[in-house]
Amino acid sequence: MDEKTTDTITPSDLLLVERFYLGDLSKDELVQLEAALESNRELRDQFRTAAINDACLRFRCGDSDEISHPDKILASNQLSRQKPSWLLYASMMAIAACILFGVGLLVRRNSDVANEIARDDTLEPPGQPSTDGTKSAFSARFMLHNDLLIEGLEDVGERLSKGTYEISRGEGTLRLDNGVELTMQAPAKFRLIDTMRVEWLSGRARAFVPPEGNGFRIITPQGEIEDLGTEFGVIVSDDQTSEVHVFAGEVRLHHTDQPTESLLEDEAMQLAGSKRHELPSSSDESFLTKSQIGFNRWKKSSHELRDDPDAICYYDFENRNPTSDILFDQSQTTPVNGRVVGCISASGRWPQKSAILFENAGDRIELSIPGEFDQVTFVAWVWINRFDFPIQSLFNTIDWDQGEHHFNLYRGGELRVGVQDDYVATISEERIPTGQWTQVGFVIDSDSATYFINGAKVSSVTRNASTEIVFDDCSIGAFGNTKQNATGIDEIRFNREIRGRVDEFALFSRAFSEQEFQSLYSSGNQTLN
């Protein structure tokens, strides 16, 4: 019997083929696809091509086990060996094609890598255009750094193209276009080849590879380290000996003159020439992390703040004695030590840093700040857990006498601020969120009061220049109000307590610029920037 054929392929036929390889066909649709394949020679050709492409992609992505088992391919597409012959035939063709492709790929891989690295010896110097006058499409950027100096590069914040780079000072985290992050410190030298490959020439680095970067490789003198979804460290010593330390996931070592080997979490290997030496365990603590860079950057800023001659008081909440109620002022001026009531120490913006937690009724820090000021700057880092009351007090004077400043938060996160007999303002355009670290602050000068959230100006209020700013007896985390008790004696009652943490608190007798506020936010921000 002559075979019925048609040369017309309908969009619905192509959709059935596409959904077949996505494993998304029902039993009725499989029958429909089989019938279409039997009646349409051109559709069969399309199906065979799609089968080969699908299987080869599986092979390239590492699914070699699936490709070596036809029944697994068919099962993944809701089929079995008893399903229509055209589907089985196409799958078997795809397997055969990919086996041939894979053999050729494995034979060529070592020579290809060597040739590509050799070609990269001619790469342009850092920051320079390619020989045809255009910029490379590949780029990377140090999205977090501290005191970083790269030889031949004036601005470490600019995007880096292909080339060799040497770090002579500082530390930083380099992010590639595919999200791969390399955290490194001086001295170090590396070569950017492309999005999926970096040659590590000397020094140490910690690699974090997201799913988008799966298959990323670091090239060492002994071969390649292939990521299989992981975080790992690499060291290349001056004598060109290498080490690989796996902190999470798995890597695959492609070592010269040695069979491929996998390393799992907490495993480490030393590579010297063509020899391997297994190390007792990975050494996570010897590799810098992004968190440590952020903390080190903050420490530098912290010392600058406490040494500022205009500092009225500065509290970093570090190394506080939990058995003492004294909060020591870290500024170099006349100390304004505080008294801690109730609060306890808690984790701060980084694992290495502490903060102070306000959680219960009456939790507060009492201060007494003398003097009158025509200019002041206040800055603090806060984490609000929740808003328990209509009004929460972040930093208020006891009562609210003339010239005294209050910094409150409404239940929705709005700022309710003001100076008695001068101005009162509600700032709702930008609000304090819950559940994250937020920088807040204000600058009051001779004619205005400006408020900041996360380094950005959110409001500016015109004020009466004749009013001097005073604080006197005040408190962090609660509002104290003088009331007479039953016996007619005045006593201070505290309410409006915040529920959250304060990580850093500083007050200065000069007006900071917007640029200074932005710089403080950048240096104190625990997230990446």
N, C-alpha and C positions, 0 to 999 in steps of 0.2 A: 504494500500500500504506500502510495506516495505520501511524503511528509507534508503536512499543511504548514505553510510559512506565511508570514507577513512582514513587511519591512517597516511598518509604522510602530514607533515606540511612544506610548502615551505618558503624560506626566504621572498618572497614577501607577503605571508600571515601574517607573524610576523611583517613585516613593516607596513601593514595596521592596525594591532592591536595597534602598538606603536603610529602611527600617529592619530588614533582615539582618544587616551587619551591626545594627544597634541592639539586636536581640529583642525586638519590640513587636513581633508579629504574633497574631492569634493563630489558632489551628486553621480556621477558615481562610485567613489571609495567606497562610503557607500553601494551602491547596490552590488558591487563586494565583499565587506566584508560580507554582509548578506548571499550571496550565498555560500561563503566559510564556514561560520559558520553552515549553514544548512547541508552541505555535509560532515563535518569533526568533529567527536565527540571529538577527541583530541584537536583540535583547540578551540572548545567550552570550554573545561576544562581550557585551557590556558587563554582564554578571561575572564572567571569567576574569575580566580586567579588575573589577572591584574586589573579587576574591583574592587575587594576587596582591593588590595594594593593601588590603586589610591585613592579610597574614604577614606581609613584610613590615608593616607598621608595628604589629605585635612583636615581631622579632627585634626590631630596632629599640623598642621600649623595654626589652628584657623579658618578655613573656615566652621564652624559648621552650619552657615546659609545656605550655599550651600547644605550641606549634608542632611539637613532636608527637602529639596524641590527637588523631583525627576525631575521636569520639568526644574529646573535651571541646573542640571547636564547635562541633555540631550541638553538643549539649548547651553551650553558651548561647546558641542561637535558637533554643527551644526545639532542637531536632534530636533524632537518634540515628543509628546506622540503618534503620529500616525506613528512613524518610526518603523522598523522591530522589531518583538517581542523579538528576542534574545538579542538585545541591551538593551531594556527596562528591561527585566528580569534580565540581569546581573547587571544593575545599581541598581535595587531594592535590589538584594542580597547584593551588596556592602554597601548600606545604612543600612540594617539590621545588617550586621556584625559590622559596625563601631559604631552603637548605642550601641551594646553590649560591644564593646571594650571601648567606651568612658565612659560608666557607671562604668565599672571595673577600668578604669584609674582614674576617679574622686574619687572613694571610696578609692583607694590605695594611692593617691597622698600625703596626709598629713602624713600618717605613713611612706611612703617611704622616704620623705624628712627628717623626724626626724631620721630615722634609718641611712641615709647616713651621716648626720651631726654627729651623734653619732660615726659612724665608723671613721670619719675624726678627732676625738679627738686623734687618735693614729698616726696622720700624723707626718712625720719626721720633725726635726727642720729646719729652713731656710738654704738653700744651701747644705743640706746633702742628700746623696743617699738614696733610699728607702731600705726597709729591705731586699730585694732580691739582693741588690748590684747594681741595675741599676737606671739610672736617669728616672724620670717621663717624659712621652711624653708631658705633659702639661707644658707650661712655659710662663713667662711674663717678661717684661724688662722696667726699667725706661728710656724712650727715651728722656726725658727732665727733668732736675733737677737743683736745686740751693741750695748749702750748705746743702745737704741732708745727714742725718745720720740715719741708720737703725740698731737697736740693734742686735748684733751678726753677722752682715754682714760687711766684710771688704771693699768690692768693690760694691758700689751701682749700678755700670754699668753692673754687671753680670746678667745673666738670672735667674729668680726666679722660683722655682718649687713649688709644693704643700707645704703648711705650713702656720704658723702664723708669722706675721711681725709687728714690732712696730717702728714707726717713732718718734724719740726723738728730731730731729732738722731739719729745712729746709723744702723744698717743692719739689714736683715732679709730673710728669705725667706718670703713669704706663700703658703700652699698652699690652693687652692680645693677644694671637695668632690669635683671630678672629677679631682684630681691635678695640675692645672695649677699651676705654681710661678712666682711673680714675685719676683725678687731685686732689691731697691731700696736706695737710700741717700738720706739727707737732702741737700738739701731736695727733697721730692717731694709731689705731691698727686694723688689718684686717686679715682674713684667706682666702687664695687661695684654693678653692675646686676643680674647674675644669674650662674649658674655658667659660662655661655659668653660673657659680655661684661663687660669692664672699660673704663671711660673713663679715659684717661690725660690729666690736666690740666696737669701740669708735672713736670719732672725726668726721670730716666732709669730704665729698668727692663730686666732681662733676663728673657725668658719662656721657660720650658721646658714643652713640651706633650706629655704621654704620649698613646698611642693613644686612651685613653678621652676625651681632651679635643679630639680632632680636630674642626676647625671653630671652635675658640675664636677670639674676635675682641677686639682692642684698638681702641677708638675714639679717634681723634685729631681735632684741629680741621679737618683736611683730608679726613677720611673714615675708613675702617676697614681694619685689617690682619687678614686672615683666615689662620689657621694651616692648613697642609696637612701637618702632621706635622713639627715642626721645633723649633729653638731660635733665637730672634731677640732683638734689642734695639730699644728704642724710646726716642726723646728728644723731649720737647716743651719748647722754650725759652720764656723769658719773653715773647718777641715772638710766641709761638704758631706758630713754625716747627717742623716735625717732621722727624725722621730715622728711617729703618728700616734695620737692619743684620741680615742673615741669616747665622747661624753654621753652621747645618746644616738640610738639608731645603729647604722651599719655603714662601713666603707669597704671598698674593694681595692686591694693593692695590685697594681700592674707593675711588677718589679722586674727589672732587667735580668734576663737569664734565669728567672724563677717562675714557677706556675702562679697563676692568679690566686690570691688568698683574701678571704673576708675577715674583717675585724668587727667585733660587736661592742656594745656598751661596756665601758670600764676596761677595755683591752687596749694595749699599747705595743708598739713595735719599733725597734731601732733598725735602721737600714744603713749599711756601710758597704759600698761597692756592690757586689752581687750577693752579700750575706744578709741574713735576717737574724735579729736577736729579740726574743719576746721579753717585754718588760713586765714587772709584777702586776701593775695596774696603771690606768690612766692617771695623769696628774692635773686634775681640773684646776686646782688652786694656783698653779704656776702659769696659767694663761689669763691674760687680762680679759675682762668682760665689759660690755657697754655700761653696765651699772657702775662699775668701778671708775670708768672714765668720767661719768656724770658726777659721781661723788668727789673725785679728785678736782674736777673743775669747780664744784661748789666750794670746796675747802679753800681754794685760792681766793675766790670772791669773798668768803667769810672773813678771812684774815684782813682783807682790804677794808671791809666794813667796820670791823672792831678797831682798826687802827685809824679810822677817819677822825680827824680832830674835832669835827662837828657832831660826833656821836653823843647823844644824850644817854642812851642805854642800848645794849645789844645782848639778846639772849639767843643762844643756838640750841639750848636744851640737851647738849651733849654731856656725857659723863656726869650726870647728876646723881648725887648720893641719895638713894631711895629712902634712907632712914632720916634724912634731914629735910626740913621744910624751907630751907633757904635756896632761893634761885639766884645764882651769882651773875652779876652783870659782867659781860666779857669785854666791854669797851675799855679803852685806855684813858678815858676821862674820869671824873669823880664818879665812883661806882653808885649805881642805884640798884641795890639788891632787893629782890622781891621775896614775898612769903607765899609758899604754896599751901593751899588749903584743899585737901581731898584728892586732888588730881594724882594720876599715876603715870609713870613712863610707859611709852608705847613705841612701836616702829614708826620711823619717819619716811622721808621721800625715797631713801635707799635702804637696802638691808643693813648697811653699815652705820646708819644714822638713827638717832632716837628723836622722839617728839614727846609732847605731853598730852594726855588724854583727859577730856572733860566729859563725864558721863553721868554723874549723880547730882542731886540737888545740893547746892552750896559749893560745888567745885569751882575754884577760881584761883587767880594769882593776884595778890594785893601788892600795889606799888605806891610809892610816894615820890613824885617827880617835882622838884622845886623849880622856881623861876618863871619868868614871863618871856614870850617869844613872839617876834614879828614874822618869823618864817619857821616852818616845821615840815619835815617829811617823815611819813610813817610807812613801813612796809612789813608784811607778814605773809607766811604761807599757812593756809588752813585747809583742813579736810572736814567738811560737815557731814556727819552721819545722817542726820534728820533734823527737821524743824519741829520741836515739841510745843512751841509757844507762838502766839501771834507776833511777838518781838523777841529776838535773841540779841544779847549784848556781846560784841566781840572785844571792844576796848572802850570803856566808858569811865568818866570821872564819877566819884561818889557825889550823889545829888547831881545838880546841873546849875552851877552858879555862873555868873557873868564871865564870858571868855572861855568857858570850858567846852571841850569838844566831845561829842559822842559818835560812836561808830556802831550802828545796830543793823540787824538783818531781819526783814520781814519773813513770814512763813514761806513765801514764794521765792525767796532768795534775793529780793530787792534790797538795795542799800538804803537805810534811813539814817542820814547823817546831818550834822550841823554844829554850830557854835552858838551858845546862849547869848541872846541880845545881838545877834549878827545875822545868821541865816539858818534855814532848815531846808533840806532837800530830800526828795525820794528819787532814787535812781533805779529805774526799772527796765531801761533799754537792754542792759546786760545784767544778768543775775548770777549770784553765786550758786553753782550746782552742788548737788550732794554726791558723795561717793567718788571724789577725785581731788587731787591736790590743786589748789588755786592760789595764785598770788593776788593779794589785795593791798591797797595802799592809797595814800593821799598826799598832796602837796598843798600847803597853805602859804601864800606869800602876801604881799602888802595889799593886793586888790582882788585876789581870786582864790578859790579853793577848787582843786582839780582832783578827781578820783580815778583810780586805775584798777583794772582787773586784768591779770595775766599780761602785764606790760603795756596794755593799750588804754588810752584815755577814754573813759566812758561818760564823763560829765564834767563841766566846769561851771562854777557858781560865782557870781560877783559878790564881794563882801565889803564890809565896813572896815577900812584900813585903820581906824582909830582903836579897834578892839584888839588887845593883846591876847595871845593864846596862852592858856594855863591848863595844867593837869592836876597838880597837887596830889591829894589822895585819889587813887584810881584803881581800876582792876581789869584784868584780862579774863574774859569768859563769863562775866556776870555783871549785873548792875546793882550797885549799893545805894540804898535810899534811906536817909535818916528819918526815923519815926520814934515817937514817944511810946514807951511801954506802959504797962498798967500802973506803974508807980511814978510815972511822969519823968522818967529818965530817958534821955535820947539814946537810941541804939541803932546800928546800921543793919538793915535787913537786905539780904541779897536775893535776887530773882533773875529772870530772863537768861538763865544759864544756856550756853551753847552745848550741843551734843556732837562732839568731834575732837579733832586734834589740831594743835598748833605746833608747827615745826621750827619756825624762825620768827623773831620779833625784833624790830629795830626802830629807833626814833632818833631823828637828827634835827639840828637847829639851823638848817639851811634848806633851800628849795632845790630839789633834784629836777633835772631836765627830763623831758620825755625820753630822750635817747638813753639817759642813765637808767630810767625805769625799764626800758626795753632790754638793756644790757643785764640788769639784775634778774629779769625774768629768764633770759636765755641762759645765764650761768647757774640759776637755781632750779631750772625746770628739769624734773626727773625723766621726762619723756624725751624722745629723740628729736633733734631739730638741726 
